């Protein structure tokens, strides 16, 4: 009797990573399309605020 085949990856090691990233991104985009946020609370505006708060203050240098 032959041993059972055991798969450790769905597609391949790198393919699984790409597949999960694409599926997660599409799921997020569809959710945001169906449940829009109020102005100033979108992902992009929150990321811009975060980057701006971490940027060094170069005016006083």
C-alpha positions, 0 to 999 in steps of 0.5 A: 500500500502506497503512503498517503500524499501529504501536501504542505502548500495549496499552490506553492510556497510563494504562490500561496503568499501571493494568492492570500495577499490578492484575496485579502486585498480584494475582500477589503476592497469589496467590504469598503465599497459596500460599507463606505466610511465617513470623510477623513476616516478612510484607510488612505487618510489615516495612513497619511496622518500616521506618516505625517505624525512620524515624519521628523520636523525639519522646519526647526533644524 
